[in-house]
Amino acid sequence: NVRGYQTQAHLPFHCDPSDVVGLFCVNKAKSGGLSSVVSGMTMYNEILREHPEYLDLLYRGFRYDRRGEEAEYQAPITDYVPVSSDSEGDLSIRYVRKSMETAQQKLGQPFTPEELEVLDYMEELSRRSDLVYEMMLEPGDMQFCNNYLVLHSRTDYEEPDPPTPKRHLLRLWIKAPGIRKLAAEFIELDAASGWSRREGI
């Protein structure tokens, strides 16, 4: 149940469980910790162009592991949550492969070959240099991402030696009513996430 932000390891591209995620850099790492973003809409258009046969599975989606953060009325593992969802004309994305993987592990149900093929293709898209924008957040820099349109990532990093302060970024999960027309599965997935919570990452 360890969250990626609690480690110094590489964080693959994903969406956070909020409408908007904000980052504020207090201190950066000795090395690494590069922030990257990729447009979920561009990824969708690439899928449409290169592998339209994947869309049915992406609209069906995957089950998610709530990692112990479920509300009393929620199951530890979700029902299927779409990766791509078209709700009243608003196309949105929700993608956290690690939570999908641990859900299948806890259910004792490995991914099918087709599911793995689609997920691996999503990972390939998120690593294409012509689709990804990378930046180093310097102290004082802020970044805001719409979690229904953008996936974000972070490279692994090395902490500086004392007495230099450790890498420290503040994250803010923001609820923005009306930002997007959302599938019911998206709303249910995010319902117990504590959107106003701030954490060091």
Z-matrix of the N, CA and C atoms (Angstrom, degrees):
N
C 1 1.465
C 2 1.521 1 113.25
N 3 1.335 2 118.15 1 8.59
C 4 1.458 3 121.07 2 179.45
C 5 1.525 4 109.64 3 -68.58
N 6 1.325 5 116.20 4 134.34
C 7 1.457 6 121.92 5 177.28
C 8 1.523 7 110.17 6 -85.40
N 9 1.339 8 115.48 7 147.76
C 10 1.451 9 120.33 8 -176.10
C 11 1.516 10 113.71 9 -59.40
N 12 1.343 11 117.12 10 -35.04
C 13 1.466 12 119.52 11 -177.41
C 14 1.526 13 112.13 12 -67.36
N 15 1.349 14 117.35 13 -14.08
C 16 1.460 15 120.92 14 179.12
C 17 1.523 16 111.90 15 -84.26
N 18 1.317 17 117.74 16 1.35
C 19 1.456 18 122.39 17 179.13
C 20 1.527 19 110.06 18 -121.96
N 21 1.334 20 115.51 19 171.91
C 22 1.472 21 121.20 20 174.92
C 23 1.524 22 110.98 21 -97.73
N 24 1.325 23 117.18 22 6.59
C 25 1.458 24 121.81 23 -175.73
C 26 1.528 25 111.43 24 -75.77
N 27 1.311 26 114.83 25 161.83
C 28 1.464 27 121.71 26 175.17
C 29 1.526 28 110.20 27 -58.71
N 30 1.327 29 117.04 28 135.22
C 31 1.459 30 122.36 29 174.94
C 32 1.525 31 108.06 30 -104.68
N 33 1.334 32 118.28 31 113.08
C 34 1.468 33 119.66 32 177.71
C 35 1.526 34 110.74 33 -63.93
N 36 1.315 35 116.68 34 164.76
C 37 1.460 36 121.09 35 -178.97
C 38 1.523 37 111.09 36 -60.41
N 39 1.336 38 114.99 37 138.13
C 40 1.462 39 121.14 38 -176.60
C 41 1.526 40 109.33 39 -162.80
N 42 1.332 41 115.82 40 172.18
C 43 1.463 42 123.01 41 170.94
C 44 1.525 43 107.87 42 -112.46
N 45 1.320 44 117.70 43 144.64
C 46 1.461 45 121.42 44 174.03
C 47 1.527 46 110.03 45 -85.17
N 48 1.331 47 117.52 46 158.57
C 49 1.479 48 121.03 47 -178.45
C 50 1.525 49 112.41 48 -83.01
N 51 1.329 50 116.32 49 62.23
C 52 1.455 51 121.37 50 178.28
C 53 1.511 52 107.80 51 -154.77
N 54 1.335 53 117.29 52 172.90
C 55 1.465 54 119.99 53 176.49
C 56 1.525 55 110.52 54 -72.41
N 57 1.330 56 116.01 55 -49.91
C 58 1.463 57 122.53 56 -179.99
C 59 1.521 58 108.24 57 -131.08
N 60 1.319 59 117.40 58 141.79
C 61 1.459 60 121.55 59 173.26
C 62 1.517 61 107.99 60 -115.41
N 63 1.330 62 115.97 61 131.17
C 64 1.453 63 121.65 62 176.59
C 65 1.520 64 110.50 63 -113.99
N 66 1.323 65 116.92 64 141.93
C 67 1.460 66 122.59 65 175.76
C 68 1.524 67 108.89 66 -124.46
N 69 1.319 68 115.92 67 137.24
C 70 1.462 69 122.42 68 175.56
C 71 1.524 70 107.72 69 -127.03
N 72 1.323 71 116.22 70 121.81
C 73 1.462 72 120.71 71 -177.54
C 74 1.525 73 110.41 72 -86.60
N 75 1.329 74 115.55 73 119.27
C 76 1.463 75 121.87 74 174.72
C 77 1.534 76 109.13 75 -92.81
N 78 1.344 77 116.09 76 -52.79
C 79 1.459 78 122.08 77 175.79
C 80 1.523 79 108.52 78 -138.00
N 81 1.323 80 116.44 79 142.29
C 82 1.469 81 118.15 80 176.59
C 83 1.528 82 109.90 81 -98.90
N 84 1.333 83 115.52 82 170.43
C 85 1.455 84 121.32 83 -176.52
C 86 1.530 85 111.01 84 -76.67
N 87 1.323 86 115.48 85 168.70
C 88 1.464 87 120.56 86 173.15
C 89 1.520 88 109.71 87 -63.20
N 90 1.321 89 116.14 88 -42.08
C 91 1.459 90 121.68 89 175.43
C 92 1.529 91 108.41 90 -153.58
N 93 1.318 92 116.58 91 152.34
C 94 1.455 93 121.07 92 179.21
C 95 1.520 94 112.02 93 79.96
N 96 1.335 95 115.54 94 -163.61
C 97 1.454 96 120.93 95 -178.51
C 98 1.511 97 113.23 96 77.63
N 99 1.330 98 116.70 97 26.79
C 100 1.463 99 121.67 98 -179.87
C 101 1.523 100 109.75 99 -69.92
N 102 1.327 101 116.58 100 135.24
C 103 1.461 102 122.26 101 178.99
C 104 1.528 103 109.71 102 -94.84
N 105 1.342 104 116.58 103 136.80
C 106 1.464 105 121.44 104 -178.93
C 107 1.519 106 109.69 105 -133.22
N 108 1.331 107 116.24 106 148.45
C 109 1.456 108 121.72 107 176.48
C 110 1.528 109 108.93 108 -134.73
N 111 1.341 110 115.43 109 152.08
C 112 1.456 111 121.62 110 175.78
C 113 1.523 112 107.82 111 -143.47
N 114 1.314 113 116.15 112 140.55
C 115 1.458 114 121.49 113 -178.92
C 116 1.525 115 110.73 114 -74.23
N 117 1.324 116 116.38 115 122.65
C 118 1.458 117 120.72 116 174.85
C 119 1.514 118 111.81 117 -64.66
N 120 1.333 119 117.13 118 -30.91
C 121 1.454 120 120.73 119 179.13
C 122 1.536 121 110.78 120 -69.81
N 123 1.335 122 116.64 121 -39.15
C 124 1.467 123 119.98 122 176.58
C 125 1.519 124 110.10 123 -64.86
N 126 1.332 125 117.16 124 -41.46
C 127 1.459 126 120.41 125 177.12
C 128 1.524 127 110.38 126 -60.16
N 129 1.331 128 116.71 127 -42.71
C 130 1.464 129 120.85 128 179.28
C 131 1.527 130 110.40 129 -61.07
N 132 1.328 131 117.22 130 -43.64
C 133 1.462 132 120.71 131 -179.85
C 134 1.526 133 111.68 132 -65.36
N 135 1.336 134 116.99 133 -34.89
C 136 1.457 135 120.36 134 176.23
C 137 1.528 136 110.70 135 -66.73
N 138 1.326 137 116.59 136 -40.83
C 139 1.471 138 120.54 137 176.89
C 140 1.527 139 109.78 138 -62.04
N 141 1.319 140 115.77 139 -44.62
C 142 1.460 141 121.16 140 179.52
C 143 1.526 142 110.91 141 -59.50
N 144 1.334 143 116.01 142 -36.50
C 145 1.463 144 120.59 143 -177.73
C 146 1.517 145 112.42 144 -80.82
N 147 1.350 146 116.91 145 -40.23
C 148 1.458 147 120.23 146 -171.87
C 149 1.531 148 113.93 147 -98.77
N 150 1.347 149 116.84 148 -36.69
C 151 1.467 150 120.24 149 -175.50
C 152 1.525 151 111.25 150 -142.38
N 153 1.332 152 118.45 151 65.24
C 154 1.468 153 119.78 152 179.52
C 155 1.519 154 113.13 153 -60.91
N 156 1.336 155 117.06 154 -20.60
C 157 1.471 156 120.08 155 178.95
C 158 1.528 157 111.94 156 -67.45
N 159 1.336 158 118.61 157 -14.28
C 160 1.464 159 121.84 158 178.39
C 161 1.529 160 112.61 159 -81.26
N 162 1.311 161 117.99 160 -15.29
C 163 1.466 162 120.72 161 -169.81
C 164 1.526 163 113.14 162 -64.25
N 165 1.326 164 117.88 163 -37.83
C 166 1.473 165 119.30 164 -179.93
C 167 1.520 166 110.76 165 -58.48
N 168 1.329 167 116.78 166 -43.82
C 169 1.468 168 119.89 167 -179.71
C 170 1.524 169 110.82 168 -69.09
N 171 1.331 170 117.13 169 -37.08
C 172 1.460 171 119.71 170 179.40
C 173 1.527 172 111.84 171 -68.25
N 174 1.323 173 117.03 172 -34.34
C 175 1.464 174 119.82 173 176.16
C 176 1.530 175 111.14 174 -72.81
N 177 1.332 176 117.07 175 -31.15
C 178 1.464 177 119.59 176 173.28
C 179 1.523 178 110.46 177 -69.23
N 180 1.338 179 115.86 178 -47.98
C 181 1.453 180 121.00 179 176.22
C 182 1.512 181 114.87 180 90.00
N 183 1.337 182 114.77 181 -161.93
C 184 1.458 183 122.79 182 -174.39
C 185 1.526 184 109.36 183 -138.01
N 186 1.317 185 115.25 184 164.11
C 187 1.464 186 120.42 185 176.21
C 188 1.529 187 108.90 186 -89.01
N 189 1.334 188 115.70 187 149.99
C 190 1.469 189 121.93 188 -175.92
C 191 1.523 190 111.45 189 -118.95
N 192 1.308 191 114.68 190 142.66
C 193 1.459 192 122.56 191 171.34
C 194 1.530 193 107.87 192 -86.44
N 195 1.317 194 116.96 193 122.90
C 196 1.474 195 119.98 194 -179.95
C 197 1.525 196 112.29 195 -79.51
N 198 1.320 197 118.50 196 -8.01
C 199 1.472 198 123.67 197 174.09
C 200 1.524 199 112.94 198 55.91
N 201 1.317 200 115.47 199 41.64
C 202 1.455 201 119.99 200 175.30
C 203 1.511 202 115.08 201 79.39
N 204 1.340 203 118.19 202 5.94
C 205 1.463 204 121.59 203 -177.26
C 206 1.532 205 112.24 204 -104.24
N 207 1.340 206 116.66 205 14.59
C 208 1.457 207 119.28 206 -179.44
C 209 1.530 208 111.27 207 -73.07
N 210 1.333 209 115.35 208 149.81
C 211 1.466 210 120.86 209 172.60
C 212 1.524 211 109.14 210 -74.79
N 213 1.334 212 115.98 211 169.23
C 214 1.466 213 120.29 212 -176.79
C 215 1.528 214 112.02 213 -58.51
N 216 1.329 215 116.59 214 -31.23
C 217 1.463 216 120.40 215 -176.45
C 218 1.528 217 112.47 216 -89.43
N 219 1.334 218 118.33 217 -0.36
C 220 1.456 219 121.30 218 -176.04
C 221 1.522 220 111.75 219 -106.73
N 222 1.321 221 115.67 220 147.64
C 223 1.460 222 121.43 221 174.88
C 224 1.529 223 109.87 222 -78.88
N 225 1.335 224 117.86 223 152.78
C 226 1.474 225 120.03 224 178.80
C 227 1.525 226 113.33 225 -61.15
N 228 1.338 227 116.52 226 -28.86
C 229 1.462 228 122.20 227 177.75
C 230 1.525 229 108.23 228 -116.28
N 231 1.319 230 117.33 229 132.03
C 232 1.463 231 120.79 230 -177.12
C 233 1.528 232 111.13 231 -76.44
N 234 1.326 233 115.60 232 169.57
C 235 1.452 234 121.18 233 163.43
C 236 1.530 235 107.33 234 -74.86
N 237 1.312 236 117.38 235 -174.20
C 238 1.463 237 120.51 236 -179.06
C 239 1.532 238 110.82 237 -67.33
N 240 1.328 239 115.24 238 131.43
C 241 1.460 240 122.76 239 177.48
C 242 1.525 241 107.38 240 -116.79
N 243 1.333 242 118.98 241 124.26
C 244 1.462 243 120.32 242 -178.27
C 245 1.533 244 112.16 243 -60.52
N 246 1.319 245 115.89 244 145.15
C 247 1.463 246 120.55 245 168.53
C 248 1.525 247 108.30 246 -78.93
N 249 1.323 248 116.01 247 -44.92
C 250 1.467 249 122.15 248 175.28
C 251 1.517 250 108.81 249 -116.64
N 252 1.321 251 116.18 250 134.26
C 253 1.463 252 120.44 251 -177.84
C 254 1.521 253 109.84 252 -139.61
N 255 1.322 254 116.28 253 131.87
C 256 1.454 255 122.45 254 175.63
C 257 1.522 256 107.49 255 -110.06
N 258 1.332 257 116.47 256 105.61
C 259 1.461 258 121.67 257 -178.87
C 260 1.520 259 108.95 258 -114.59
N 261 1.330 260 116.81 259 108.24
C 262 1.463 261 123.11 260 179.84
C 263 1.527 262 112.09 261 52.27
N 264 1.330 263 115.67 262 39.66
C 265 1.457 264 120.22 263 176.91
C 266 1.514 265 115.49 264 91.52
N 267 1.342 266 118.40 265 -8.28
C 268 1.467 267 121.69 266 177.19
C 269 1.530 268 108.91 267 -96.09
N 270 1.323 269 116.49 268 112.38
C 271 1.456 270 121.60 269 176.64
C 272 1.523 271 109.27 270 -85.46
N 273 1.330 272 116.67 271 127.40
C 274 1.462 273 121.36 272 -178.51
C 275 1.517 274 109.91 273 -133.21
N 276 1.327 275 115.70 274 161.92
C 277 1.461 276 121.79 275 -179.86
C 278 1.518 277 109.89 276 -127.87
N 279 1.332 278 115.49 277 146.44
C 280 1.467 279 121.82 278 172.53
C 281 1.520 280 106.58 279 -142.18
N 282 1.344 281 116.21 280 118.03
C 283 1.461 282 119.46 281 -171.69
C 284 1.520 283 110.72 282 -149.52
N 285 1.345 284 116.49 283 116.23
C 286 1.467 285 122.74 284 172.59
C 287 1.528 286 106.07 285 -142.89
N 288 1.319 287 116.51 286 91.42
C 289 1.465 288 119.78 287 -172.44
C 290 1.522 289 112.02 288 -60.67
N 291 1.319 290 117.87 289 -39.14
C 292 1.472 291 119.99 290 -177.50
C 293 1.526 292 110.94 291 -59.09
N 294 1.329 293 117.55 292 -41.96
C 295 1.466 294 120.65 293 179.42
C 296 1.527 295 111.28 294 -68.45
N 297 1.339 296 116.81 295 -31.10
C 298 1.463 297 120.26 296 174.80
C 299 1.527 298 110.06 297 -67.42
N 300 1.332 299 116.53 298 -42.69
C 301 1.469 300 121.09 299 -177.83
C 302 1.516 301 111.76 300 -65.45
N 303 1.337 302 117.37 301 -45.32
C 304 1.468 303 118.38 302 -178.78
C 305 1.525 304 111.40 303 -70.42
N 306 1.329 305 117.69 304 -26.89
C 307 1.469 306 120.40 305 174.23
C 308 1.522 307 109.99 306 -62.54
N 309 1.328 308 116.51 307 -47.45
C 310 1.465 309 120.08 308 -179.49
C 311 1.530 310 111.10 309 -65.15
N 312 1.339 311 116.75 310 -37.42
C 313 1.461 312 120.49 311 178.53
C 314 1.522 313 110.74 312 -63.36
N 315 1.337 314 116.65 313 -45.13
C 316 1.463 315 120.43 314 -179.02
C 317 1.521 316 112.10 315 -69.40
N 318 1.333 317 116.13 316 -28.05
C 319 1.462 318 120.34 317 176.82
C 320 1.526 319 111.77 318 -82.10
N 321 1.334 320 116.48 319 -12.35
C 322 1.453 321 120.19 320 -176.85
C 323 1.514 322 112.68 321 69.48
N 324 1.331 323 116.28 322 29.92
C 325 1.464 324 121.48 323 -176.97
C 326 1.531 325 109.00 324 -127.84
N 327 1.333 326 118.44 325 101.74
C 328 1.475 327 119.44 326 178.50
C 329 1.519 328 111.61 327 -65.19
N 330 1.321 329 116.15 328 155.97
C 331 1.455 330 120.82 329 175.08
C 332 1.527 331 109.84 330 -61.12
N 333 1.322 332 116.44 331 149.27
C 334 1.458 333 120.71 332 172.73
C 335 1.526 334 108.57 333 -75.33
N 336 1.325 335 118.20 334 160.51
C 337 1.472 336 119.78 335 176.24
C 338 1.529 337 112.44 336 -54.93
N 339 1.333 338 117.83 337 -38.02
C 340 1.462 339 120.71 338 179.10
C 341 1.529 340 111.05 339 -65.87
N 342 1.329 341 117.02 340 -42.50
C 343 1.466 342 120.44 341 178.76
C 344 1.516 343 111.11 342 -62.12
N 345 1.329 344 117.15 343 -43.79
C 346 1.462 345 120.95 344 178.86
C 347 1.525 346 111.08 345 -63.26
N 348 1.317 347 116.54 346 -39.31
C 349 1.462 348 120.72 347 179.27
C 350 1.526 349 110.97 348 -61.59
N 351 1.328 350 116.28 349 -43.40
C 352 1.459 351 120.51 350 -179.76
C 353 1.528 352 110.96 351 -67.98
N 354 1.330 353 117.29 352 -45.34
C 355 1.465 354 120.84 353 -179.52
C 356 1.531 355 111.03 354 -64.05
N 357 1.317 356 117.08 355 -40.49
C 358 1.467 357 119.97 356 178.74
C 359 1.528 358 110.84 357 -65.34
N 360 1.321 359 116.59 358 -35.05
C 361 1.464 360 119.83 359 177.10
C 362 1.530 361 110.24 360 -67.25
N 363 1.337 362 117.28 361 -39.41
C 364 1.461 363 120.50 362 175.97
C 365 1.526 364 110.44 363 -59.78
N 366 1.326 365 116.81 364 -42.15
C 367 1.463 366 120.18 365 178.44
C 368 1.524 367 110.79 366 -64.42
N 369 1.328 368 116.13 367 -40.21
C 370 1.469 369 119.86 368 178.20
C 371 1.533 370 110.61 369 -60.99
N 372 1.325 371 117.09 370 -45.11
C 373 1.465 372 120.55 371 178.81
C 374 1.524 373 111.38 372 -59.31
N 375 1.331 374 116.14 373 -41.43
C 376 1.463 375 119.92 374 -175.56
C 377 1.527 376 112.62 375 -71.58
N 378 1.327 377 117.20 376 -8.70
C 379 1.468 378 120.16 377 178.89
C 380 1.530 379 112.96 378 -106.35
N 381 1.326 380 118.15 379 -0.45
C 382 1.456 381 120.15 380 -178.57
C 383 1.533 382 110.42 381 -70.35
N 384 1.315 383 115.75 382 126.19
C 385 1.465 384 120.27 383 -174.69
C 386 1.526 385 112.49 384 -63.22
N 387 1.347 386 117.47 385 -27.06
C 388 1.460 387 119.20 386 -179.40
C 389 1.526 388 112.77 387 -80.54
N 390 1.337 389 117.32 388 -7.35
C 391 1.464 390 121.21 389 179.83
C 392 1.523 391 112.44 390 -107.60
N 393 1.323 392 117.26 391 -22.92
C 394 1.467 393 122.24 392 -170.77
C 395 1.524 394 111.13 393 -99.05
N 396 1.345 395 115.62 394 138.35
C 397 1.470 396 121.73 395 173.57
C 398 1.527 397 107.94 396 -112.31
N 399 1.334 398 117.02 397 125.40
C 400 1.457 399 122.20 398 -177.18
C 401 1.519 400 110.66 399 -112.74
N 402 1.332 401 115.56 400 148.16
C 403 1.465 402 120.56 401 179.83
C 404 1.526 403 109.84 402 -153.47
N 405 1.309 404 115.68 403 151.18
C 406 1.460 405 121.38 404 171.70
C 407 1.518 406 107.06 405 -102.76
N 408 1.317 407 116.91 406 117.27
C 409 1.458 408 120.87 407 177.31
C 410 1.527 409 108.46 408 -77.19
N 411 1.316 410 115.45 409 118.60
C 412 1.462 411 121.78 410 177.86
C 413 1.531 412 108.99 411 -91.49
N 414 1.342 413 117.78 412 158.02
C 415 1.459 414 119.52 413 177.75
C 416 1.528 415 111.96 414 -51.61
N 417 1.328 416 116.06 415 127.82
C 418 1.453 417 121.97 416 -176.95
C 419 1.515 418 113.86 417 98.13
N 420 1.348 419 117.41 418 -15.92
C 421 1.460 420 120.88 419 179.06
C 422 1.525 421 110.86 420 -74.28
N 423 1.340 422 115.88 421 147.35
C 424 1.460 423 122.49 422 174.51
C 425 1.517 424 109.50 423 -126.64
N 426 1.318 425 115.54 424 147.61
C 427 1.467 426 122.11 425 178.22
C 428 1.523 427 107.86 426 -136.20
N 429 1.340 428 116.51 427 135.76
C 430 1.462 429 121.34 428 176.39
C 431 1.520 430 108.96 429 -128.08
N 432 1.332 431 117.56 430 134.25
C 433 1.455 432 123.00 431 -179.23
C 434 1.526 433 110.57 432 -130.51
N 435 1.317 434 116.25 433 136.07
C 436 1.461 435 122.06 434 170.62
C 437 1.523 436 107.66 435 -78.69
N 438 1.333 437 117.46 436 115.95
C 439 1.456 438 121.56 437 -173.73
C 440 1.522 439 114.22 438 -71.91
N 441 1.309 440 118.37 439 -6.53
C 442 1.464 441 120.90 440 176.87
C 443 1.522 442 111.99 441 -98.71
N 444 1.330 443 116.75 442 -5.21
C 445 1.458 444 121.41 443 -178.63
C 446 1.526 445 113.22 444 -123.70
N 447 1.332 446 117.54 445 -20.56
C 448 1.463 447 121.82 446 -170.94
C 449 1.523 448 110.31 447 -131.79
N 450 1.327 449 116.45 448 137.61
C 451 1.462 450 122.30 449 169.04
C 452 1.526 451 107.50 450 -103.18
N 453 1.324 452 116.14 451 146.99
C 454 1.464 453 119.03 452 179.50
C 455 1.527 454 110.91 453 -130.30
N 456 1.320 455 114.63 454 160.90
C 457 1.458 456 121.99 455 -174.92
C 458 1.523 457 109.60 456 -147.36
N 459 1.339 458 115.31 457 168.27
C 460 1.467 459 121.00 458 175.49
C 461 1.517 460 108.68 459 -147.58
N 462 1.329 461 116.35 460 134.46
C 463 1.464 462 119.53 461 176.68
C 464 1.532 463 109.87 462 -75.04
N 465 1.336 464 116.21 463 163.36
C 466 1.458 465 119.31 464 175.48
C 467 1.527 466 108.71 465 -66.66
N 468 1.314 467 116.03 466 164.32
C 469 1.462 468 118.34 467 -175.76
C 470 1.517 469 111.17 468 -149.14
N 471 1.350 470 114.35 469 163.88
C 472 1.460 471 122.82 470 178.32
C 473 1.515 472 108.93 471 -117.17
N 474 1.326 473 116.55 472 132.12
C 475 1.465 474 121.15 473 179.38
C 476 1.529 475 110.70 474 -77.12
N 477 1.333 476 117.47 475 148.12
C 478 1.472 477 120.32 476 176.48
C 479 1.528 478 111.19 477 -73.54
N 480 1.306 479 115.81 478 161.45
C 481 1.461 480 120.43 479 176.86
C 482 1.526 481 109.56 480 -77.68
N 483 1.358 482 117.93 481 145.79
C 484 1.470 483 120.81 482 175.34
C 485 1.531 484 109.18 483 -59.14
N 486 1.337 485 118.18 484 148.59
C 487 1.473 486 127.40 485 9.01
C 488 1.535 487 114.81 486 -90.95
N 489 1.351 488 117.54 487 9.39
C 490 1.466 489 119.14 488 178.52
C 491 1.526 490 109.61 489 -62.26
N 492 1.333 491 118.46 490 131.53
C 493 1.466 492 120.66 491 -179.02
C 494 1.523 493 112.07 492 -60.29
N 495 1.339 494 115.39 493 146.92
C 496 1.458 495 120.93 494 178.02
C 497 1.523 496 110.92 495 -69.18
N 498 1.331 497 114.57 496 162.18
C 499 1.460 498 120.38 497 174.31
C 500 1.525 499 108.73 498 -56.34
N 501 1.333 500 115.98 499 134.96
C 502 1.463 501 119.95 500 -177.08
C 503 1.519 502 109.55 501 -149.83
N 504 1.313 503 115.84 502 113.57
C 505 1.462 504 122.18 503 173.06
C 506 1.518 505 108.75 504 -121.00
N 507 1.311 506 116.45 505 139.94
C 508 1.459 507 121.01 506 174.63
C 509 1.525 508 108.77 507 -98.51
N 510 1.326 509 115.13 508 133.27
C 511 1.457 510 120.53 509 178.35
C 512 1.519 511 109.38 510 -109.60
N 513 1.321 512 116.09 511 138.90
C 514 1.461 513 121.86 512 176.91
C 515 1.523 514 108.51 513 -126.20
N 516 1.325 515 116.65 514 121.61
C 517 1.462 516 121.68 515 173.88
C 518 1.525 517 107.70 516 -93.61
N 519 1.319 518 116.22 517 124.61
C 520 1.462 519 122.22 518 -172.22
C 521 1.523 520 110.42 519 -115.87
N 522 1.310 521 116.06 520 132.97
C 523 1.459 522 121.95 521 172.43
C 524 1.521 523 107.77 522 -96.09
N 525 1.339 524 116.12 523 126.12
C 526 1.464 525 121.81 524 -177.01
C 527 1.525 526 108.52 525 -127.12
N 528 1.336 527 118.12 526 86.71
C 529 1.468 528 121.25 527 -176.96
C 530 1.524 529 111.82 528 -52.35
N 531 1.336 530 115.46 529 133.40
C 532 1.448 531 120.83 530 177.83
C 533 1.511 532 114.88 531 82.47
N 534 1.333 533 118.37 532 4.23
C 535 1.460 534 120.61 533 -177.36
C 536 1.520 535 111.85 534 -64.06
N 537 1.336 536 116.55 535 -27.81
C 538 1.456 537 120.74 536 -175.18
C 539 1.523 538 109.03 537 -161.63
N 540 1.305 539 117.44 538 144.90
C 541 1.464 540 120.85 539 169.72
C 542 1.514 541 106.84 540 -79.73
N 543 1.333 542 116.81 541 120.60
C 544 1.464 543 121.07 542 -168.24
C 545 1.517 544 112.62 543 -116.77
N 546 1.335 545 115.22 544 147.43
C 547 1.452 546 121.22 545 171.88
C 548 1.521 547 109.24 546 -64.71
N 549 1.320 548 116.53 547 147.30
C 550 1.464 549 121.39 548 -179.83
C 551 1.522 550 111.21 549 -57.75
N 552 1.341 551 117.39 550 -33.69
C 553 1.464 552 120.69 551 -178.90
C 554 1.527 553 111.31 552 -66.18
N 555 1.333 554 117.53 553 -33.97
C 556 1.461 555 120.65 554 177.05
C 557 1.527 556 110.01 555 -65.21
N 558 1.313 557 115.89 556 -45.75
C 559 1.465 558 121.21 557 -177.66
C 560 1.517 559 110.40 558 -63.18
N 561 1.330 560 117.20 559 -42.45
C 562 1.465 561 121.06 560 -178.83
C 563 1.522 562 111.02 561 -67.82
N 564 1.332 563 116.68 562 -38.18
C 565 1.471 564 120.57 563 179.91
C 566 1.518 565 110.96 564 -61.67
N 567 1.331 566 117.43 565 -40.32
C 568 1.465 567 121.92 566 -174.13
C 569 1.520 568 114.06 567 -89.84
N 570 1.329 569 117.19 568 -3.25
C 571 1.465 570 120.31 569 -168.78
C 572 1.516 571 114.37 570 -60.43
N 573 1.329 572 118.18 571 -31.49
C 574 1.474 573 120.11 572 -174.81
C 575 1.521 574 112.63 573 -108.79
N 576 1.328 575 117.50 574 24.95
C 577 1.455 576 120.10 575 -170.52
C 578 1.524 577 115.00 576 -90.07
N 579 1.329 578 119.12 577 -8.82
C 580 1.460 579 119.65 578 179.85
C 581 1.504 580 112.67 579 67.25
N 582 1.330 581 117.05 580 62.00
C 583 1.455 582 122.08 581 -169.94
C 584 1.518 583 114.79 582 -60.88
N 585 1.306 584 118.82 583 -24.22
C 586 1.472 585 119.42 584 -176.65
C 587 1.526 586 111.52 585 -91.81
N 588 1.335 587 117.70 586 5.94
C 589 1.456 588 121.58 587 -175.38
C 590 1.529 589 111.03 588 -73.66
N 591 1.322 590 117.24 589 139.57
C 592 1.459 591 123.12 590 173.44
C 593 1.527 592 108.33 591 -107.98
N 594 1.323 593 116.81 592 139.82
C 595 1.452 594 120.00 593 178.19
C 596 1.520 595 109.88 594 -145.17
N 597 1.331 596 116.11 595 147.87
C 598 1.448 597 119.99 596 171.56
C 599 1.519 598 108.96 597 -77.88
N 600 1.339 599 117.58 598 136.11
C 601 1.461 600 119.92 599 -179.03
C 602 1.536 601 110.15 600 -133.27
